[in-house]
Amino acid sequence: MVQLQRLAIAPEQIQNEHLDLTAEQQHYLGRVLRLKQGDRFIIIQDKGQWWIAELIVNLPAASPQAKLIEIVSIQTELPLEIILIVALPKGDGFEEIVRCCTELGVTQFIPVISARTMLKPSSQKVERWRRIATEATEQSERQIVPTIGDPVSFKSGLLTVQSGYQYICEARGNYQSLMQELISFETGEIPNKMIIATGPEGGWTQEEIEDAIAAEFQPVSLGKRILRAVTAPIVAVSQIVGIIEIGNREQGTGNSKP
């Protein structure tokens, strides 16, 4: 297939196999990419469906601006959900986490305010994170745009998801490494869901570690070195993806654990 530009859309933008582009999307396709009537691009729906779409007018124009041509069959998603609970780092660090971890395959981000969190983001900042996730999805040819919730307290974040394999990464303490946990899975068996919590600058407090253990999170290490709050989630997700994709190559698609 000729390399086509990818564009993530909301399901309600499709009506009777025609596409209603937002003003921002029209600007991007028409002004930035300079696509014209008859040019094609790929749309990504939030449920993982790809379509080839064709512009039926020059942009900007009234709705509809494009029509759906055919479904694209492709599989770029991991065979499990990766949910990332992140204590917000200072500055724009969470933007880097969202961009890199979206490319790696994270399906959901839960930003949390911990005892040592210094960032108190505005609603505009949260919307920017979601735009970055959409852009990273398009760039990395993923099928699903990860969700990013509004920031919540650490305790609330722990209770948001309570199924699957749950780990909290901690630099201090004599804990087994996440990699050791991952390679301990039986050959060919892949969990359906994995939840990883990573801490802020200065790390989790002892009370937060105890709260996580009470919520059935297992403390793990990411190695002997102290990682930045921005680096830790990227390393954790990279380890998961590496183990899962090696297992897939060796065992086919493998089986799933509940």
Beta strands, then each sheet from edge to edge (+ up, - down):
strand 1: 6-8
strand 2: 14-15
strand 3: 18-19
strand 4: 40-44
strand 5: 50-55
strand 6: 66-72
strand 7: 81-87
strand 8: 108-113
strand 9: 147-148
strand 10: 152-153
strand 11: 165-169
strand 12: 189-191
strand 13: 193-198
strand 14: 218-220
strand 15: 255-257
sheet 1: 1+ 4+ 5- 6+ 3- 2+
sheet 2: 9+ 8+ 7+ 13+ 11+ 14+
sheet 3: 9+ 8+ 10+
sheet 4: 12+ 15+
end
